[in-house]
Structure formats: structure tokens, C-alpha cells
Amino acid sequence: MGEEKKRLPVGLENFEQIINDNYYYVDKTGLISELIRNGGMVNLFTRPRRFGKTLNMSMLEHFFSIERDQSIYDGLEISKDTKLCEEYMGKYPVISISLKGINAATYEDAFDFAVRIMKKVARNVQFLLGSDALSDYDKLEYKELLNNNMSEAAFCGGLKILSELLEKHYGTKVVLLIDEYDVPLAKAFENGYYDQMIFLIRSLLEQALKTNDSLKFAVMTGCMRISKESIFTGLNNLKVLSITDERYDEYFGFTDTEVREMLKYYEIEDHYEEVKNWYDGYQFGGVEVYCPWDVLNYCDKLKDHADSFPENYWINTSSNDAVKKFIQMSGNFKTKREIETLLAGEEIIKEIHQELVYPEMYQSVENVWSLLFMTGYLTQRGRVDAKRYKLAIPNLEIRDIFETQIMEYFKESVAKDGDTLSRFCDALKNGEETKVGEIFESYLKKTISIRDTFVKKASKENFYHGILLGILGVKEEWYVSSNQESGEGYSDILVETENSETVILIEVKYANDGNLDQACERALQQIEEKKYDEELRENGVDKILKYGIACYMKRCKVKLADS
């Protein structure tokens, strides 16, 4: 076995814990020197969820803070820069706050969470109560931040006051870190108290970043770049570093080299192609990166179980509302075609608006493209001009999310279409092959088709099989089972109608060459070879209908076997 391998820091966001407890760390400390050399007074990093923003903030906090132990940086990239370390390491009071927890159904509850977060930040510096550098009046103001019934005014001034008091105490300016600044706004928008929340967060940030003379510099992170007018009015010293920026592009997400090193360390290099196809493909600035959350989760599984399949780790951790709403907008013919192009692994060109406000996000399909781009559901494959980008689906994991949402949406819309549905089921039960074909084809034309050029090996039958099951699944009194373990992808659907008076066997084939007749024959032949009907007759079923269904793009042919 060799020496004990380090554990993978799945879900850990505390830098000190990762280093001290000997977890595997992908060194991103180069971010510190780049920030000191090129950073502005206020820096906002926008990246999709799960790209290591919080861990990077923890790394910054531990580096600059007077109160932290900096020996954890020994041997890391930044420690080679001795001059910079001497000048900046451990030299500043740091205020670190995450707004992620301000998430509630009502504004009152959300404000309650906000107060708790501010109190926690204030509690970390209780030594101020014994500070000789602070007057009694200063200490009175500080105590207000430990109070349960903090007013909105006190909350909004909280970060500014803490900065002033810390500067007085230490005689040096303060580094301010604000993580996930946009979460409260997203939640407020979802729950209908956006105007109140934007007012609160705007005054908090205005006082902390604009009128704060005790500030050395500030770093903020978020998913979205909320338009300046709505939240950073008059903040002239803001540097926005988004996913289109060349600067800092390799510090969020794992580079190919970093992933190869990790796989080698855990002796799972032979899974490199899977990891790449599933989790790579994001382009930030000029660098292609993997989603670190997924790579860590998958490697963690692989190192214990070498036969683990790549999974969708993203879907469980963030809501896929953006994709869901987008698919619902696909009633528009042009959008439907564009989604099909993306699913086929191709690119489309779109103008991206990086500055949005929440109420506008779903107002037009144009804005939703921008939203999908910024939240990581689409990525760029190059720029056409200042505003227009070539967009693509980054990898198999995200493609999987699109497929799932398309199927969900299809099932919902089928369920609403009761008439057509019962016509289809009646035709199927009565052996009317032409009618079955016509109705099935009309569904194929309506839905977004998934051309499997993206995944070479996946059998194209899966998609049509899914559509069929989606239609049949609505008929509650029928028993529908599908044999999915056949190894050749999905095939064979077995339907028992009410009281098992009739059993319907369906085999779906994809006609690669467009020859539907031939594919239908192949499907029927397969049903014969499997001799299902013998077993069914033994169980007392009298009426058995055998269907071969052949599909090609949005066309299909249905053939009933002679009984």
C-alpha cells in the first residue's frame, strides 16, 4: 500500500483545517501575491458556485490576519516570495463575513439571520472591550453590535464601525473580506422581499466600502455581478474580476496539470479521460478549468472504489432553477433549435450582459443566456467581439442536468395534454400502428431533441425510449416496465393494460442511416428472438401486441408484428 495517502477535503472551506489536518491541498496561494500587486481597493470575484471561492477567502484571511498563525504557509507557493511575506503576512486586522446564511422566506427572518451573522463577526473581537486605545464611547458603540435587537441602522454601519475600532486598537488599516455577497439578494428575489433586501445590503456595502477610511482593501465574492447602479452606487474604486477576465483566471477551479497530479498521487490516472469529459471544460479568462467540487468528490470515491462511475455532484448542491426556467422558455422555436445545437456539443454565439439585476434576469431569453453563462451552466469557447461570445455546454455533467430538465419539462407538458394522450394509448391498445406513429412523431417535433453526438458511445435509442416512457407514464392504471439492464443501453418496454387483458411489447431502434423500414424489422426480430410471448402466454395472457418503433431525428415509423 505504501504510506497513508492524504484525505481529500470534500466540503471543507477552512484553510487552516485543510493544512493542519494534512488534507490534500491544491495550492492557490499565488492568488495572494497577484492581489497585492494588481488588486484594487475593492475587488469583486464572480465565479459560479462550487469553484472554491470560500476556501480562497479563508486562505486570504489566514494570510493577512494579525491573529492567525502563519506557519501554515511554510512550503506553499506564496512562501517563496519572502519580501512580500515579510511586508504583508500577519500584518493586518481582518474582518471576514459570509452573507450566505441570509436566506429565509420573509424579510424579518432574513434580517434576523443577518443580525446573527454580524454579532458573530463582532464576537470574534471581544478583546476590544479591554483595549486602552478605545474610549468608553467607542466601547458603547461596539456593544451595540453584540445586541440581539440590533437596529437596521446599526447592522448597516456594523462593518464600518468594526473597521474603525480595529484600526484604533492596532494602529493599522483593516482588510475586509465579504463572501457570497449576492446570496441574500437571490433568496430575497425568490421569496418576494427583494426591494427591502437590496436596500439593506446596499447601505451595508456603501458604508463598509465607500465611506470607510479605515479600509486597507476589500475582497468580495459572489456568483453574479449585480449591476453597479443597484448596489454599488458611486463606488468608483471597484475592480470586477469575472469569468471573462484574463487576470486571476487559474486561481478558481483546477487546471489540467493540477488534476493530473492529483490523480497520479492517488494512483487513479487511468480515470483521467472520465474526469476530463465529466468535469472539465470551463473557460475562465484564458485558462481551461475543472470544477473543483466535482473532481474532489469523484476522486474521493475512486480512491476507495476503482469502479465508481462519474456522477452529477453539482445537481445536489445548487438549485437548477435557471435551467428549468430556460427550458420552459423553449416554446420559442429559435431557442429550441439553439438548445438542440448546444446539446449536440456545438457552439452558439450570444451577446452576454454581465451586469444584471435580479428582477431582469428572467425577463427575456437574452438575459437568461447571460445568467446561464455566469452561473456555469454554459461556458465560452472564445469571443467574437466585445460583447458576443461563443457559448457551449462545458461537460457531460452539465449536459446531464440539461437532459434531466428537458425530460422533466416534457413529462409535465405531456401530462397536460390529456386528449392526445388517451388517443395515443387507445391506438396502441387497438393495434393501430399508423395512428401510434403519427402521434409519437408529433411529440418528437414538439420536444427538444437530444442528438447524441456529444457522447459517442451512448445509444441513441435512450432519448426516444425516454420520450415513450414519459408518455406512457401518465397512464396511471397501466403497468409499464422497461428492461434497462440489457447492457446495450435501454430497450424493450413492456406494458400491461388494465387487468392484464393485453400486453404490449415495444422495441425502439435508432435508424442511423435514415432507413426506418429496415430498423423496424430489426426491432421486431429482436422481440421474436427474446421469446417473451411464450412466458406471457404461460401466465395466461391472451392478447399480445408486438411493436417495432424506428426513429431518426424527428421522424419515426411504427410497425406491428403479425400475430
N, C-alpha and C positions, 0 to 999 in steps of 0.2 A: 504493500500500500504506500510506503514512503511516509513523509511527515504529514501530520494532520493539516488539511487544507483550511484556509480561512473561510469563515462563513460569509454568505452574501447578504448585504444589507437591504433585504427586501422590506420596503416600507419605513426604513429608518431615515430620519431627517435631521438628526442631531450629529453635527460634525465630530464633536469631541468623543461621543459614544462610539462612532464608527472607527476612529483611530485608536482610542484606548482599549476597546474590547477586541481589537485585532480583526475587524471585518475587512473584506476586500474593498479597497477604495480606488476608484478611477480618478487620478489626480487632476483636479481642475483649478489648482491654486494659481495657475498662470493668470486667471481672471483678476486676481488682486493687483498684480503689477500693471496690467493693462488699464485697470480702473484708475489707479493712481496717476499713471502717465497721461491717459487720454480722457479720463472721465470729466464730466461737467460737475456743476454744483449740485444739480438734481438729475439723477439718471433713472430712467424707467426701462426695465427689460420686459418686453412682452414675448411670451412663448406659450405654446399650447400646454394644457395640463400634463402632468407626469413627465416633465422634462428636467427635473432636478433643480427647479428654481429655489425651493425652500432650503434644500441642502446647501446650495451655494450661498444663500443668505446666512445660514448658520456658520459656514466657513468664514465669511466676511466678519461676522460678529466676533468669533473667537480670535481672529487675527488682530483686529484693531483694539479690542477692549482691554482697558487697564485692569479689569477684574478677572481676566481669564488667564489660564496657564498656557503660554505659547510654545511650550516644549513639544506639543503635539505636531508642530510643523517641521520638526527635525527630519531631514531626509526627503521632504516633499519638494516639488519643483521650486516653490517660492523661496525656500531656504538658501538656494544658490545665489539669490540676489541680495547679498549681505548688506549692501549700502541701504537699499530700500527697507530691509527688515529693521536695521538699526534706527532708521528715521521714523518708521510708522508703526512697527509691531508693538502692540500693547501700550500705545501712547494716548488713546482717546477714551473718554466715556462713550459708551454705545447704548442707544435706545433701540430695542428691537421689538417690533409689534407685528402680529399677523391679524389681518381683518377677516380671515377665513371663517371664523366662528360666528360672524354676524349673519346668521341665517335663521329666519323664523317666518311664521305665517303672517304675523302682524307687525306693524312698526313698533308698537310698545314693547313686544317681546324682543324684537331685534335690538332696540335701544338698550334693553336690559342686558343682553349679551355684550353689547358694545361697552357698557359701563364695567362689566366684569373684566373684560379684556384690558381696559385702561387701568383698573385697580391692580390687576396682576403686574402690569408693567411698573406701576408706582411702587408696589410692594417690594420689588426687587432692589430698590434703592433706599431702604429704610435707614441706612446709615446717615442720610441727610438730616434726620431728626437730631442727631448728635453733632452736626457739623458746626464748627466755630465760624465758618465763612458765611453762614446764613443767619439773617436776622430773625427775630420772633415772627415778624410779619411774613417772611418767606416761608417759615415752617408752618404757619397757619394755612397759607395757600397750598402747601404740599399736602397737608392733612385732608384738605377738601377732596384730593384725588384718591383718598383711601375710603371715602364715604360711600355708603350704599345708595343714598339718594342724590347722587351726583346730578347736577342740572345739565341740560344740553350745552349751555354756555361753558360750564366747567369742562365737560368732555371735549368740546371742540378746541379749548385752549390747552388741553392736557399735555400734548406733546411739546408745545412751545414752552410751557412753564417748566416741565421736567428738564428741557434743554437749558433754560436759563439757570436753574438751580444747580444742575450738574456742572455747568461752566463756572459758576461762582465757587463751588466746592473744590474743583480740580484746577481751576485757573487755565482751562484749555477747552477749545470748542468741541462740539459733540458730533458724532457720526450717527445718523438716523436711518434705520432700516425698516421699510414698510412692506410686508409681504402680502400678496394676494389682495391688492387694493380694490380690485373690481368685483370681488365675490359679493359683498353686501349689495352692490348695485344690481348684479344679475338676479340675486334672490329677491330683491325688492321689486324688480320688474316682473318676475314670475308671479309674485304674490300681491301686486297691486298697490304698493306704497312707495313707488319709485321717486315721486317728487319730494317726499319728506326725506328719503334717504340721500338723495343727491345733494340736498341742502346741507345735511349733516356732514357727509364726507367732504363736500367742497369746503365747508368752513374749517374742518379739522386740518385738511391739507393746506389750505391757504395760510392758516396761522403757522403751521409747522414748517412750511417750505418757502413762503413768500415774505413773511414779516418776522422771520426768526434770525436775529443777529447772532445767536449762539451756535449757529449751524456751521460745521466744517464742510460736510457734504452729505447728501442723502442718496439712498438707492431704494427704488421701488420695483416690485414685480407684479405682473398680472397676466391675464390671458388676453384681454382685449386692450386696444388703445382707445380709450373713451375720448371723444372729441374734446379738444382743449377748451373750447368756449364753455362747455357744460360743466367742466370740473376744475380746470387749471387756469381760470381766467387771469390774465395778466402775469402768469408765471413765465418770465422771459428766460429763466436760466435752466429750462428743462431740456435734457437730451433724451430723445426717444430711441431706443435700440431694439428694433422689431425683427421679425424673422427675415426681413428682406435686407437687413444690414450686413455688410461685409465684416464689420467690427465685432469682436467677441463671438463670432459665429460658431467656434468649436467648443465653447465652454458650457453649452446646454445641449445635452444629448451625447451619445458615444460615437466616436469616429470609428471607421473601419479598422484601423490599427488597434484601437483600444479593445474592440470586440474580439479581434483575432487573439490578442494577448490573453484576454480573459478565458476564452475557450481553450487555449493552449494550457493555461495554468490548471484548469480543471480537467484536462485531458479529454475534452469533448469536441476537438477540432472537426471531427467528421460530421458535425451537425452545422457547420458554417453556412452551407447553402440555405438550409431551412431558416436559420436565424436571419439571414440576409433577406430572403424572399418575404418573410413574415413581418419583420420589424424595422428594416432599413428604409431608405427611400425618401426621407425628409430632406429638403434642401433649405438650409438656413444660410443666408448670405451666399458665400461661395463654397460652402462645405456641405457634403452629404452626411447626414447623421442618422443614427438609430434611435428609437425611443428607449431610453434607459430603463424605464419601469418594466417594459416587456422583456428586455434582454435579461435583466436580473431575475425576474420571475421564472422565465423559461430555463435559464442556466441552473437555477436553484433546483428545478425539477429534474433536469437532465443529469446533474451530477450524482443524484441518487437513483434515478431510473432512466437508464440509457435509451429505453424505447418510448419515452414520452413524446406525445405529438405536440406540435406548436398549438397554442390556444389563443383565444382572444382575451388578453388580460386587460385590455383598455375598457371594454364594454361595461365591465362591472364597476368601474371607478368613476365614470363621469356619465352624465345623462346624455343620451344621443338625440336630444330634442332638435338640435339643428338639422340633423339628417332627416329626422322624422318629418319636420315641417317642410323641409325641402322636397321630399318625395311627394308630400301632399300637394305641393305646388306644380307637380309634374303633369297636371292636367293640360298644361300648356304644351302644345306639340313640339315646339322648338326645344324646350327644356328636357322633354322626354328623350329626344334624339341625342341631346348633349350628355345626358346621364348614360345612355347606352354606349356612347363613344368612350366615356371615362371607364365604364365597366369593362370595355374591351381592351383596356390598357393603353388607350391612346390619349392625346392631349387636346385640350380646347383652349382657346385664347379668350381671356376675360379681363375687363378693367376692374382693378381692385381699389376699393376705397378703404384706406387703413383706419381713417378716423370715423367712428360711428358713435351714435348714442343708442342706448338700448331700445327706446321706442321705435327707432327707424329700422332696426335690424331685420324684422320680418315683413317690412312694408313692401319691399319689392324683391323680385328674384335676384336683381343685380346685387342688392345688399347681402342676400343670403350667400351668394358666391363668395363675397368678401369674408363673411362670417365663417364659412366652412374652411377657407384658406387660413384664417388666423387661429382657428381652434384645432387645426391639424388634421381635418378630415380630407383636405386636399393639400397638395404642396406644389411648388413651382418647379418647372424644368427649363427655366430661363425666362428672359424678359424680352418683350417686343419693343416697348418704348417706356417712357417714364411711368405710365400707369398700367400698361397692359402686360399680363403675364401668361405664360403657357402653363396651364394647370393640369395636374394629373393626380390619380389616387396613389398615395405613396407605396402601399404594400398590400400583401394578402390579408393582413389583419383588418385593415380599414375597409378593404373590399368586402370582407365578410360582414362588416357592420352594414354597409350599403345593401348587400343582398338580403340580409335578415329584415331590414326595414322595408325593402321593396316587397318581400313576401308578406310581411305583416299587413302592409297597406293593401296589397292585393286581396288578402283574406277579408279585411274589413269591407272593402268595396264590393266584393262578391256577395257577402252576407246581406248587403242592402238590396241586392238585385234578385229578389225572390222569384219573380216571374221566369226570367231566363233560366234560373237555376232549376226550377221544377221542370221546365221544358227539357232541359238537358238530361236530368235524371230519368224522366219518363222515356225519352228517346233511347237512353242507354238500356233501360229495363225491357223495352219493347223491341230491341234489336234493330233500331232504325239508324244504320251506320251513316248515311248521308247527313241526317239531321245532327247527329252527335258531332260529326266533323265540322259542320257549319258553325255550330255554337262554340265549339272549342276554338276554332280559328278566330271567331270574333273576340274571344277573350285574349288570344295571343296578340291581336292587333292593338287591343286597349292597354295591355300591360307593358311595362318596361322590360325589354328582353335582355337576358344576360348572355352575351356571347362569350364563350369560354376561351378566348384567345389568350387571356391573361395567364390561366393555368393550363399548361399544355396537356397534362395527363388526365385532368378531371373529365369524367364522361359527360358529354353534352346532354345526355338524357336527364341528368339531375334536375335541370331547370324546368323542363316540361313535366317531369314527374311531380315536381313541387306544385306547379300550377294545377295539375289534375287533382292532387290530394287536397289543395286549397278549395277547389270547387266541391269535391265530394264530402269534405269535412263538415260542410254546412248542413248536410242531410243527417239530422240527429238520430233518426231511427234506423239508419243503415250501419252495419259494422264494416269498417274499412281497415284493411291491414295491408302493409306493404313490406315486401321482403327486402330489407335494406342491407342484409349482411352478406349479399352474394359475392362481395369482393370486386365485382365488375361495376361498381357504382350501384345506383338504385335500379331496380327493375321490378316487374311483377306487382300489380296491385290486385288485391282480392276484395271483392265487395259482396257482402251478403245483404240482400234486401230484407224487408220486414219478415219476421218468422222464417227466415232462411228458405223461402219458397224458390228464390232464384239466386244463383251465384254468378257473379260477373268476374271474369279473369281479364286483366288488361296488361299488355306488354308494350312498353314505349321504346321506340328506336329513333335515333337521330340519323337522318339521311345525309351523310357527308357530301355526297355527290349531287344532292338535289333530286335523286330518283326515289320518289315517295312510294311508288308501287312495290319496288323491289324491297325497300325497307319494311313495308307492311308484311310482305311474305316472310321475311326473316323473323319478324316478331311472332307471327302465328306459328311458324315452325318451332320456335323456342318453347311456346306453350305446349305444343304436342310432345316435344322431347321430354318435358318435365313430367308428363303424365299426371298432372294434378287431378284431372277429372275422374280418374279411377278411384282415388281416395275419397273424393267428394261423393261419388255415386254410392260407395260403400256406406257413407254416413247418411244415406237416404235423401240426397239432394237430387231432384228430378230435372230441374231446368238449369243448364249451364250455358252461359254465353261467353265466347272467347273473342276478345278484340285485339287486333294488332293496330297500334297507332304510330304512324310515322310522322316526324316533324322535321322541318327545315326552315330556318329563320322564322318568319311569322306565318308559314304555311303548314297545313297538316293534312293527312289523309287517314281515314278510319276504315278498317275492314273487319267484317265479322266472319269468323270461320264457319264453314258449313257444318251443321251439327250432324 
